[in-house]
Structures are given as C-alpha cells and as structure tokens.
C-alpha cells in the first residue's frame, strides 16, 4: 500500500472517530440535562440541572428603586413593566446568585429637568449618552445601578435598573 492510501485511511479514521465522539458527547449531554418547571400563583420558576452544575431562574416582582438607593423622580408614574429575574448558578466549586431588576417611569417634565434631578442626586456617578438616551450609572460592590433618561413625546421616560446580588435588588 502506498503512502497516499495510508494517509487517506488515517484521515478517514480520525474523521470517523471525531464524529463518533461528538455524537456520544451530544447524547450524554441530552440525557443528562434536566429542566424542571414549577409554577405558583404568580411566578414561574425554572431549574436546569447539568452534569457540571445547575442554573435556577426565578421571576421577581421588579425593582423598588429606593431599595438600591435610587429615588423615584418626583411625580413620575410607574409604567407597566415585567419585573426582573433572579439567577442562581451552582457548580462543583461555584455558587453565585445575582439578580436583574428594572422599573420604568414616565414624567411629563422635560428630559433636562429630570437629568438635573438625578445628576444632583448622584454627582459622582458616570454619565454618558447611548443613542438618544442619557445613562447615569455606577458600579460598586459587585452591582451596577443605572438610571436611563430618554425623551418620550412631551415628557420623559425614566428607566431604573440594578444588576447584582439579589439582596441588593
């Protein structure tokens, strides 16, 4: 048998071995990932268990801005929002809880007046423009707190968000 034939046989064996290993890996993963859903009167919880650990996902009721030190703009009305999500990540040596929460408000005041209020409240916070919205934010102690101010018709849309440990949201 010449060297070209031997090389082609070796390549074919490597490709076949790779296909078999990928297939066996996919079967292992599919058979060992379990998704559990539970539902209470107003919340749906999901837990995903894998061979490497688990992920828990729980709906929360949304952000009360004052619990994370962000005052609601005077006279602003809370919009209908979807709340937030709490995550728990558990692995062999890892346990991490974090939460993503938000609330949206509307004020008939001009965006400049709303901006002045929040910049006066938080002069040390970082301020930057993203598209057509002003973002005022700070990252401290493993969490991000943010106020986003955006013109909306004759008034202002105010979004308040917090990402970090669940107790802080």
C-alpha positions as CSV (number, residue, x, y, z in Angstrom):
1,X,0.0,0.0,0.0
2,X,1.4,3.4,-0.9
3,X,1.8,6.3,1.4
4,X,-1.1,8.3,-0.1
5,X,-3.5,5.4,0.6
6,X,-2.2,5.1,4.2
7,X,-2.6,8.8,4.7
8,X,-6.2,8.8,3.4
9,X,-7.1,5.8,5.7
10,X,-5.6,7.6,8.7
11,X,-7.6,10.8,7.9
12,X,-10.8,8.7,7.4
13,X,-10.3,7.0,10.8
14,X,-9.7,10.4,12.5
15,X,-12.8,11.9,11.0
16,X,-14.9,8.8,11.9
17,X,-13.5,8.9,15.4
18,X,-14.3,12.6,15.8
19,X,-17.9,12.1,14.5
20,X,-18.4,9.2,17.0
21,X,-17.0,11.2,19.9
22,X,-19.2,14.3,19.1
23,X,-22.3,12.1,18.7
24,X,-21.6,10.3,22.1
25,X,-21.0,13.7,23.8
26,X,-24.2,15.1,22.4
27,X,-26.2,12.0,23.6
28,X,-24.5,12.3,27.0
29,X,-25.5,15.9,27.3
30,X,-29.0,15.4,26.1
31,X,-29.6,12.5,28.5
32,X,-28.1,14.3,31.5
33,X,-29.7,17.8,31.2
34,X,-33.0,18.0,33.1
35,X,-35.3,21.0,33.1
36,X,-37.7,21.4,36.0
37,X,-40.5,24.0,35.9
38,X,-42.6,25.0,38.9
39,X,-45.4,27.5,39.0
40,X,-47.0,29.3,41.8
41,X,-50.0,31.7,41.6
42,X,-47.9,34.5,40.0
43,X,-44.4,33.2,39.4
44,X,-42.8,30.6,37.2
45,X,-39.5,29.1,38.2
46,X,-37.1,27.1,36.1
47,X,-34.2,24.9,37.3
48,X,-31.8,23.4,34.7
49,X,-29.6,20.6,36.0
50,X,-26.5,19.6,34.0
51,X,-23.5,17.3,34.8
52,X,-21.5,20.4,35.5
53,X,-24.0,22.1,37.8
54,X,-27.3,23.8,37.9
55,X,-29.0,27.1,37.0
56,X,-32.1,28.4,38.8
57,X,-34.2,31.1,37.2
58,X,-36.9,32.8,39.2
59,X,-39.1,35.8,38.2
60,X,-39.1,38.6,40.7
61,X,-41.6,41.4,41.0
62,X,-39.3,44.1,39.7
63,X,-37.3,46.8,41.2
64,X,-38.2,49.1,44.0
65,X,-35.6,51.8,43.2
66,X,-35.4,53.1,46.7
67,X,-34.2,49.7,48.0
68,X,-31.0,50.2,45.9
69,X,-30.6,53.9,46.8
70,X,-32.2,55.4,43.7
71,X,-35.1,57.8,44.4
72,X,-38.1,57.9,42.1
73,X,-38.3,61.2,40.2
74,X,-41.0,63.3,41.9
75,X,-44.4,63.0,40.3
76,X,-43.2,60.2,37.9
77,X,-45.7,57.4,37.3
78,X,-44.6,53.8,37.1
79,X,-45.2,52.2,33.7
80,X,-46.3,48.6,33.3
81,X,-43.1,46.6,33.4
82,X,-42.2,43.0,33.5
83,X,-40.1,43.0,36.7
84,X,-36.9,41.1,36.7
85,X,-35.2,37.8,37.1
86,X,-33.1,36.2,39.8
87,X,-30.4,33.6,38.8
88,X,-28.6,31.1,40.9
89,X,-25.6,29.3,39.4
90,X,-24.3,26.2,41.3
91,X,-21.3,24.2,40.2
92,X,-18.9,22.0,42.0
93,X,-16.9,24.9,43.4
94,X,-19.2,27.7,42.4
95,X,-22.2,29.3,43.9
96,X,-23.3,32.6,42.5
97,X,-26.6,34.5,43.0
98,X,-27.4,37.5,41.0
99,X,-30.5,39.5,40.0
100,X,-31.5,41.6,37.1
101,X,-34.3,44.1,38.0
102,X,-35.8,47.1,36.4
103,X,-38.6,49.6,36.6
104,X,-39.8,52.2,34.1
105,X,-41.4,55.5,34.9
106,X,-42.9,58.4,32.9
107,X,-42.8,62.1,33.8
108,X,-44.4,65.0,32.0
109,X,-41.3,67.0,32.8
110,X,-38.7,67.8,30.2
111,X,-35.7,65.4,30.0
112,X,-33.3,68.3,31.0
113,X,-35.2,68.8,34.3
114,X,-35.1,65.0,35.0
115,X,-31.4,64.9,34.2
116,X,-30.7,67.8,36.6
117,X,-32.5,66.0,39.4
118,X,-30.5,62.8,39.0
119,X,-27.2,64.5,38.4
120,X,-27.8,66.5,41.6
121,X,-28.6,63.3,43.5
122,X,-25.6,61.4,42.1
123,X,-22.8,63.8,41.2
124,X,-20.2,61.0,41.4
125,X,-22.0,58.7,39.0
126,X,-20.7,58.2,35.5
127,X,-22.8,60.0,32.8
128,X,-22.8,59.1,29.1
129,X,-25.0,59.2,26.1
130,X,-26.1,55.9,24.4
131,X,-28.1,56.6,21.2
132,X,-30.7,59.1,22.2
133,X,-30.7,58.4,25.9
134,X,-28.6,59.7,28.8
135,X,-27.3,56.9,31.0
136,X,-26.2,57.7,34.6
137,X,-24.6,54.7,36.3
138,X,-22.3,53.5,39.0
139,X,-20.6,50.1,39.5
140,X,-19.9,49.4,43.2
141,X,-19.6,46.3,45.4
142,X,-20.4,43.8,42.6
143,X,-23.5,45.6,41.3
144,X,-24.4,48.0,38.6
145,X,-27.1,50.7,39.3
146,X,-28.3,52.7,36.4
147,X,-30.8,55.5,35.5
148,X,-31.6,56.0,31.8
149,X,-33.4,59.2,30.8
150,X,-35.0,59.4,27.3
151,X,-37.3,61.9,25.7
152,X,-40.8,60.5,25.2
153,X,-43.3,62.7,23.4
154,X,-43.9,65.8,25.6
155,X,-42.2,64.2,28.6
156,X,-39.5,61.8,29.7
157,X,-39.2,58.0,30.0
158,X,-37.1,57.1,33.1
159,X,-35.7,53.5,33.4
160,X,-34.1,52.4,36.6
161,X,-32.1,49.2,36.7
162,X,-30.0,47.2,39.1
163,X,-27.8,44.1,38.4
164,X,-26.1,42.4,41.2
165,X,-26.7,40.3,44.3
166,X,-30.4,39.5,44.9
167,X,-30.5,41.2,48.3
168,X,-29.5,44.5,46.7
169,X,-32.4,44.5,44.2
